[in-house]
Amino acid sequence: MINESALLESKSLRDSVLERTDVLDRVKALSLLPDGMHVTTAMVATYFEVAEKSSTTC
């Protein structure tokens, strides 16, 4: 992992990672409810590809 301050200070280091967009290919959209701000538990579980229910207790 590249140090954030090194990226800020070094143009050549920034240029060397400029084309690294592979992480963006793994990002997917999170569907929102019609208000554009909220999601349901089921929607979040689907997004993270996990079960909606958990056996953990709080």
mmCIF file as gemmi writes it, N, C-alpha and C atoms, coordinates in Angstrom:
data_model
loop_
_atom_site.group_PDB
_atom_site.id
_atom_site.type_symbol
_atom_site.label_atom_id
_atom_site.label_alt_id
_atom_site.label_comp_id
_atom_site.label_asym_id
_atom_site.label_entity_id
_atom_site.label_seq_id
_atom_site.pdbx_PDB_ins_code
_atom_site.Cartn_x
_atom_site.Cartn_y
_atom_site.Cartn_z
_atom_site.occupancy
_atom_site.B_iso_or_equiv
_atom_site.pdbx_formal_charge
_atom_site.auth_seq_id
_atom_site.auth_asym_id
_atom_site.pdbx_PDB_model_num
ATOM 1 N N . MET Axp A 1 ? 0.843 -1.18 0 1 0 ? 1 A 1
ATOM 2 C CA . MET Axp A 1 ? 0 0 0 1 0 ? 1 A 1
ATOM 3 C C . MET Axp A 1 ? 0.883 1.236 0 1 0 ? 1 A 1
ATOM 4 N N . ILE Axp A 2 ? 0.482 2.2 -0.778 1 0 ? 2 A 1
ATOM 5 C CA . ILE Axp A 2 ? 1.266 3.428 -0.931 1 0 ? 2 A 1
ATOM 6 C C . ILE Axp A 2 ? 0.874 4.427 0.159 1 0 ? 2 A 1
ATOM 7 N N . ASN Axp A 3 ? 1.886 5.04 0.731 1 0 ? 3 A 1
ATOM 8 C CA . ASN Axp A 3 ? 1.687 6.037 1.769 1 0 ? 3 A 1
ATOM 9 C C . ASN Axp A 3 ? 0.974 7.261 1.194 1 0 ? 3 A 1
ATOM 10 N N . GLU Axp A 4 ? -0.07 7.721 1.862 1 0 ? 4 A 1
ATOM 11 C CA . GLU Axp A 4 ? -0.859 8.858 1.382 1 0 ? 4 A 1
ATOM 12 C C . GLU Axp A 4 ? -0.02 10.12 1.254 1 0 ? 4 A 1
ATOM 13 N N . SER Axp A 5 ? 0.82 10.39 2.223 1 0 ? 5 A 1
ATOM 14 C CA . SER Axp A 5 ? 1.631 11.615 2.151 1 0 ? 5 A 1
ATOM 15 C C . SER Axp A 5 ? 2.631 11.541 1.002 1 0 ? 5 A 1
ATOM 16 N N . ALA Axp A 6 ? 3.141 10.342 0.705 1 0 ? 6 A 1
ATOM 17 C CA . ALA Axp A 6 ? 4.052 10.198 -0.43 1 0 ? 6 A 1
ATOM 18 C C . ALA Axp A 6 ? 3.326 10.515 -1.733 1 0 ? 6 A 1
ATOM 19 N N . LEU Axp A 7 ? 2.07 10.083 -1.846 1 0 ? 7 A 1
ATOM 20 C CA . LEU Axp A 7 ? 1.282 10.401 -3.038 1 0 ? 7 A 1
ATOM 21 C C . LEU Axp A 7 ? 1.047 11.896 -3.178 1 0 ? 7 A 1
ATOM 22 N N . LEU Axp A 8 ? 0.828 12.566 -2.055 1 0 ? 8 A 1
ATOM 23 C CA . LEU Axp A 8 ? 0.599 14.008 -2.09 1 0 ? 8 A 1
ATOM 24 C C . LEU Axp A 8 ? 1.844 14.772 -2.512 1 0 ? 8 A 1
ATOM 25 N N . GLU Axp A 9 ? 2.999 14.28 -2.129 1 0 ? 9 A 1
ATOM 26 C CA . GLU Axp A 9 ? 4.242 15.003 -2.364 1 0 ? 9 A 1
ATOM 27 C C . GLU Axp A 9 ? 4.94 14.657 -3.67 1 0 ? 9 A 1
ATOM 28 N N . SER Axp A 10 ? 4.637 13.492 -4.243 1 0 ? 10 A 1
ATOM 29 C CA . SER Axp A 10 ? 5.382 13.037 -5.411 1 0 ? 10 A 1
ATOM 30 C C . SER Axp A 10 ? 4.494 12.914 -6.653 1 0 ? 10 A 1
ATOM 31 N N . LYS Axp A 11 ? 4.696 13.828 -7.589 1 0 ? 11 A 1
ATOM 32 C CA . LYS Axp A 11 ? 3.931 13.768 -8.838 1 0 ? 11 A 1
ATOM 33 C C . LYS Axp A 11 ? 4.259 12.502 -9.606 1 0 ? 11 A 1
ATOM 34 N N . SER Axp A 12 ? 5.495 12.079 -9.613 1 0 ? 12 A 1
ATOM 35 C CA . SER Axp A 12 ? 5.869 10.878 -10.359 1 0 ? 12 A 1
ATOM 36 C C . SER Axp A 12 ? 5.2 9.633 -9.761 1 0 ? 12 A 1
ATOM 37 N N . LEU Axp A 13 ? 5.052 9.587 -8.438 1 0 ? 13 A 1
ATOM 38 C CA . LEU Axp A 13 ? 4.354 8.462 -7.806 1 0 ? 13 A 1
ATOM 39 C C . LEU Axp A 13 ? 2.872 8.495 -8.166 1 0 ? 13 A 1
ATOM 40 N N . ARG Axp A 14 ? 2.262 9.668 -8.148 1 0 ? 14 A 1
ATOM 41 C CA . ARG Axp A 14 ? 0.855 9.805 -8.56 1 0 ? 14 A 1
ATOM 42 C C . ARG Axp A 14 ? 0.673 9.349 -10.003 1 0 ? 14 A 1
ATOM 43 N N . ASP Axp A 15 ? 1.58 9.778 -10.868 1 0 ? 15 A 1
ATOM 44 C CA . ASP Axp A 15 ? 1.5 9.394 -12.275 1 0 ? 15 A 1
ATOM 45 C C . ASP Axp A 15 ? 1.629 7.885 -12.448 1 0 ? 15 A 1
ATOM 46 N N . SER Axp A 16 ? 2.423 7.241 -11.599 1 0 ? 16 A 1
ATOM 47 C CA . SER Axp A 16 ? 2.639 5.799 -11.739 1 0 ? 16 A 1
ATOM 48 C C . SER Axp A 16 ? 1.411 4.973 -11.352 1 0 ? 16 A 1
ATOM 49 N N . VAL Axp A 17 ? 0.519 5.54 -10.572 1 0 ? 17 A 1
ATOM 50 C CA . VAL Axp A 17 ? -0.684 4.8 -10.157 1 0 ? 17 A 1
ATOM 51 C C . VAL Axp A 17 ? -1.96 5.351 -10.789 1 0 ? 17 A 1
ATOM 52 N N . LEU Axp A 18 ? -1.808 6.303 -11.669 1 0 ? 18 A 1
ATOM 53 C CA . LEU Axp A 18 ? -2.942 6.971 -12.292 1 0 ? 18 A 1
ATOM 54 C C . LEU Axp A 18 ? -3.887 6.011 -13.008 1 0 ? 18 A 1
ATOM 55 N N . GLU Axp A 19 ? -3.362 5.016 -13.651 1 0 ? 19 A 1
ATOM 56 C CA . GLU Axp A 19 ? -4.177 4.083 -14.437 1 0 ? 19 A 1
ATOM 57 C C . GLU Axp A 19 ? -4.732 2.921 -13.607 1 0 ? 19 A 1
ATOM 58 N N . ARG Axp A 20 ? -4.447 2.884 -12.31 1 0 ? 20 A 1
ATOM 59 C CA . ARG Axp A 20 ? -4.913 1.783 -11.459 1 0 ? 20 A 1
ATOM 60 C C . ARG Axp A 20 ? -6.38 1.97 -11.112 1 0 ? 20 A 1
ATOM 61 N N . THR Axp A 21 ? -7.254 1.563 -11.998 1 0 ? 21 A 1
ATOM 62 C CA . THR Axp A 21 ? -8.687 1.707 -11.785 1 0 ? 21 A 1
ATOM 63 C C . THR Axp A 21 ? -9.358 0.356 -11.571 1 0 ? 21 A 1
ATOM 64 N N . ASP Axp A 22 ? -8.566 -0.708 -11.407 1 0 ? 22 A 1
ATOM 65 C CA . ASP Axp A 22 ? -9.131 -2.052 -11.276 1 0 ? 22 A 1
ATOM 66 C C . ASP Axp A 22 ? -10.084 -2.173 -10.091 1 0 ? 22 A 1
ATOM 67 N N . VAL Axp A 23 ? -9.837 -1.434 -9.03 1 0 ? 23 A 1
ATOM 68 C CA . VAL Axp A 23 ? -10.726 -1.505 -7.869 1 0 ? 23 A 1
ATOM 69 C C . VAL Axp A 23 ? -12.119 -0.984 -8.217 1 0 ? 23 A 1
ATOM 70 N N . LEU Axp A 24 ? -12.197 -0.041 -9.134 1 0 ? 24 A 1
ATOM 71 C CA . LEU Axp A 24 ? -13.492 0.503 -9.532 1 0 ? 24 A 1
ATOM 72 C C . LEU Axp A 24 ? -14.344 -0.535 -10.245 1 0 ? 24 A 1
ATOM 73 N N . ASP Axp A 25 ? -13.7 -1.515 -10.881 1 0 ? 25 A 1
ATOM 74 C CA . ASP Axp A 25 ? -14.443 -2.567 -11.556 1 0 ? 25 A 1
ATOM 75 C C . ASP Axp A 25 ? -15.18 -3.468 -10.57 1 0 ? 25 A 1
ATOM 76 N N . ARG Axp A 26 ? -14.713 -3.504 -9.326 1 0 ? 26 A 1
ATOM 77 C CA . ARG Axp A 26 ? -15.337 -4.359 -8.312 1 0 ? 26 A 1
ATOM 78 C C . ARG Axp A 26 ? -16.424 -3.649 -7.526 1 0 ? 26 A 1
ATOM 79 N N . VAL Axp A 27 ? -16.547 -2.364 -7.683 1 0 ? 27 A 1
ATOM 80 C CA . VAL Axp A 27 ? -17.556 -1.596 -6.967 1 0 ? 27 A 1
ATOM 81 C C . VAL Axp A 27 ? -18.887 -1.743 -7.68 1 0 ? 27 A 1
ATOM 82 N N . LYS Axp A 28 ? -19.932 -1.925 -6.905 1 0 ? 28 A 1
ATOM 83 C CA . LYS Axp A 28 ? -21.254 -2.016 -7.514 1 0 ? 28 A 1
ATOM 84 C C . LYS Axp A 28 ? -22.173 -1.002 -6.856 1 0 ? 28 A 1
ATOM 85 N N . ALA Axp A 29 ? -23.241 -0.696 -7.51 1 0 ? 29 A 1
ATOM 86 C CA . ALA Axp A 29 ? -24.167 0.312 -7.006 1 0 ? 29 A 1
ATOM 87 C C . ALA Axp A 29 ? -25.023 -0.247 -5.88 1 0 ? 29 A 1
ATOM 88 N N . LEU Axp A 30 ? -25.269 0.563 -4.884 1 0 ? 30 A 1
ATOM 89 C CA . LEU Axp A 30 ? -26.167 0.213 -3.792 1 0 ? 30 A 1
ATOM 90 C C . LEU Axp A 30 ? -27.522 0.816 -4.121 1 0 ? 30 A 1
ATOM 91 N N . SER Axp A 31 ? -28.513 -0.041 -4.279 1 0 ? 31 A 1
ATOM 92 C CA . SER Axp A 31 ? -29.86 0.445 -4.571 1 0 ? 31 A 1
ATOM 93 C C . SER Axp A 31 ? -30.431 1.112 -3.332 1 0 ? 31 A 1
ATOM 94 N N . LEU Axp A 32 ? -31.094 2.214 -3.551 1 0 ? 32 A 1
ATOM 95 C CA . LEU Axp A 32 ? -31.701 2.963 -2.455 1 0 ? 32 A 1
ATOM 96 C C . LEU Axp A 32 ? -33.216 2.921 -2.574 1 0 ? 32 A 1
ATOM 97 N N . LEU Axp A 33 ? -33.881 3.2 -1.473 1 0 ? 33 A 1
ATOM 98 C CA . LEU Axp A 33 ? -35.327 3.345 -1.497 1 0 ? 33 A 1
ATOM 99 C C . LEU Axp A 33 ? -35.678 4.617 -2.267 1 0 ? 33 A 1
ATOM 100 N N . PRO Axp A 34 ? -36.941 4.793 -2.632 1 0 ? 34 A 1
ATOM 101 C CA . PRO Axp A 34 ? -37.319 5.96 -3.447 1 0 ? 34 A 1
ATOM 102 C C . PRO Axp A 34 ? -36.893 7.32 -2.875 1 0 ? 34 A 1
ATOM 103 N N . ASP Axp A 35 ? -36.698 7.419 -1.554 1 0 ? 35 A 1
ATOM 104 C CA . ASP Axp A 35 ? -36.282 8.711 -0.997 1 0 ? 35 A 1
ATOM 105 C C . ASP Axp A 35 ? -34.822 9.034 -1.298 1 0 ? 35 A 1
ATOM 106 N N . GLY Axp A 36 ? -34.079 8.049 -1.834 1 0 ? 36 A 1
ATOM 107 C CA . GLY Axp A 36 ? -32.689 8.274 -2.21 1 0 ? 36 A 1
ATOM 108 C C . GLY Axp A 36 ? -31.71 8.318 -1.059 1 0 ? 36 A 1
ATOM 109 N N . MET Axp A 37 ? -32.176 8.015 0.159 1 0 ? 37 A 1
ATOM 110 C CA . MET Axp A 37 ? -31.3 8.099 1.33 1 0 ? 37 A 1
ATOM 111 C C . MET Axp A 37 ? -31.256 6.821 2.165 1 0 ? 37 A 1
ATOM 112 N N . HIS Axp A 38 ? -32.264 5.997 2.069 1 0 ? 38 A 1
ATOM 113 C CA . HIS Axp A 38 ? -32.384 4.852 2.97 1 0 ? 38 A 1
ATOM 114 C C . HIS Axp A 38 ? -32.348 3.532 2.22 1 0 ? 38 A 1
ATOM 115 N N . VAL Axp A 39 ? -31.966 2.49 2.959 1 0 ? 39 A 1
ATOM 116 C CA . VAL Axp A 39 ? -31.964 1.129 2.438 1 0 ? 39 A 1
ATOM 117 C C . VAL Axp A 39 ? -32.573 0.208 3.488 1 0 ? 39 A 1
ATOM 118 N N . THR Axp A 40 ? -33.013 -0.956 3.054 1 0 ? 40 A 1
ATOM 119 C CA . THR Axp A 40 ? -33.517 -1.946 4.006 1 0 ? 40 A 1
ATOM 120 C C . THR Axp A 40 ? -32.382 -2.893 4.379 1 0 ? 40 A 1
ATOM 121 N N . THR Axp A 41 ? -32.594 -3.656 5.416 1 0 ? 41 A 1
ATOM 122 C CA . THR Axp A 41 ? -31.601 -4.655 5.821 1 0 ? 41 A 1
ATOM 123 C C . THR Axp A 41 ? -31.377 -5.653 4.697 1 0 ? 41 A 1
ATOM 124 N N . ALA Axp A 42 ? -32.448 -6.04 4.027 1 0 ? 42 A 1
ATOM 125 C CA . ALA Axp A 42 ? -32.336 -6.985 2.91 1 0 ? 42 A 1
ATOM 126 C C . ALA Axp A 42 ? -31.492 -6.404 1.777 1 0 ? 42 A 1
ATOM 127 N N . MET Axp A 43 ? -31.646 -5.12 1.507 1 0 ? 43 A 1
ATOM 128 C CA . MET Axp A 43 ? -30.874 -4.477 0.443 1 0 ? 43 A 1
ATOM 129 C C . MET Axp A 43 ? -29.381 -4.449 0.779 1 0 ? 43 A 1
ATOM 130 N N . VAL Axp A 44 ? -29.065 -4.182 2.026 1 0 ? 44 A 1
ATOM 131 C CA . VAL Axp A 44 ? -27.663 -4.161 2.453 1 0 ? 44 A 1
ATOM 132 C C . VAL Axp A 44 ? -27.075 -5.568 2.401 1 0 ? 44 A 1
ATOM 133 N N . ALA Axp A 45 ? -27.84 -6.55 2.846 1 0 ? 45 A 1
ATOM 134 C CA . ALA Axp A 45 ? -27.369 -7.943 2.805 1 0 ? 45 A 1
ATOM 135 C C . ALA Axp A 45 ? -27.097 -8.375 1.366 1 0 ? 45 A 1
ATOM 136 N N . THR Axp A 46 ? -27.964 -7.997 0.464 1 0 ? 46 A 1
ATOM 137 C CA . THR Axp A 46 ? -27.762 -8.321 -0.943 1 0 ? 46 A 1
ATOM 138 C C . THR Axp A 46 ? -26.508 -7.652 -1.474 1 0 ? 46 A 1
ATOM 139 N N . TYR Axp A 47 ? -26.305 -6.404 -1.126 1 0 ? 47 A 1
ATOM 140 C CA . TYR Axp A 47 ? -25.132 -5.657 -1.575 1 0 ? 47 A 1
ATOM 141 C C . TYR Axp A 47 ? -23.842 -6.34 -1.145 1 0 ? 47 A 1
ATOM 142 N N . PHE Axp A 48 ? -23.793 -6.756 0.13 1 0 ? 48 A 1
ATOM 143 C CA . PHE Axp A 48 ? -22.583 -7.378 0.665 1 0 ? 48 A 1
ATOM 144 C C . PHE Axp A 48 ? -22.545 -8.881 0.452 1 0 ? 48 A 1
ATOM 145 N N . GLU Axp A 49 ? -23.593 -9.404 -0.208 1 0 ? 49 A 1
ATOM 146 C CA . GLU Axp A 49 ? -23.674 -10.824 -0.516 1 0 ? 49 A 1
ATOM 147 C C . GLU Axp A 49 ? -23.548 -11.682 0.739 1 0 ? 49 A 1
ATOM 148 N N . VAL Axp A 50 ? -24.324 -11.322 1.761 1 0 ? 50 A 1
ATOM 149 C CA . VAL Axp A 50 ? -24.374 -12.074 3.016 1 0 ? 50 A 1
ATOM 150 C C . VAL Axp A 50 ? -25.835 -12.356 3.357 1 0 ? 50 A 1
ATOM 151 N N . ALA Axp A 51 ? -26.043 -13.243 4.332 1 0 ? 51 A 1
ATOM 152 C CA . ALA Axp A 51 ? -27.391 -13.547 4.772 1 0 ? 51 A 1
ATOM 153 C C . ALA Axp A 51 ? -27.973 -12.35 5.521 1 0 ? 51 A 1
ATOM 154 N N . GLU Axp A 52 ? -29.272 -12.173 5.391 1 0 ? 52 A 1
ATOM 155 C CA . GLU Axp A 52 ? -29.93 -11.059 6.077 1 0 ? 52 A 1
ATOM 156 C C . GLU Axp A 52 ? -29.948 -11.274 7.589 1 0 ? 52 A 1
ATOM 157 N N . LYS Axp A 53 ? -30.138 -12.487 8.006 1 0 ? 53 A 1
ATOM 158 C CA . LYS Axp A 53 ? -30.157 -12.809 9.438 1 0 ? 53 A 1
ATOM 159 C C . LYS Axp A 53 ? -28.784 -13.252 9.893 1 0 ? 53 A 1
ATOM 160 N N . SER Axp A 54 ? -28.458 -12.943 11.121 1 0 ? 54 A 1
ATOM 161 C CA . SER Axp A 54 ? -27.181 -13.347 11.707 1 0 ? 54 A 1
ATOM 162 C C . SER Axp A 54 ? -27.445 -14.052 13.011 1 0 ? 54 A 1
ATOM 163 N N . SER Axp A 55 ? -26.624 -15.029 13.324 1 0 ? 55 A 1
ATOM 164 C CA . SER Axp A 55 ? -26.808 -15.758 14.584 1 0 ? 55 A 1
ATOM 165 C C . SER Axp A 55 ? -26.096 -15.074 15.734 1 0 ? 55 A 1
ATOM 166 N N . THR Axp A 56 ? -25.407 -13.982 15.487 1 0 ? 56 A 1
ATOM 167 C CA . THR Axp A 56 ? -24.683 -13.27 16.545 1 0 ? 56 A 1
ATOM 168 C C . THR Axp A 56 ? -25.658 -12.503 17.436 1 0 ? 56 A 1
ATOM 169 N N . THR Axp A 57 ? -25.348 -12.455 18.682 1 0 ? 57 A 1
ATOM 170 C CA . THR Axp A 57 ? -26.176 -11.681 19.619 1 0 ? 57 A 1
ATOM 171 C C . THR Axp A 57 ? -25.395 -10.475 20.081 1 0 ? 57 A 1
ATOM 172 N N . CYS Axp A 58 ? -26.095 -9.406 20.346 1 0 ? 58 A 1
ATOM 173 C CA . CYS Axp A 58 ? -25.436 -8.173 20.785 1 0 ? 58 A 1
ATOM 174 C C . CYS Axp A 58 ? -25.572 -8.008 22.277 1 0 ? 58 A 1
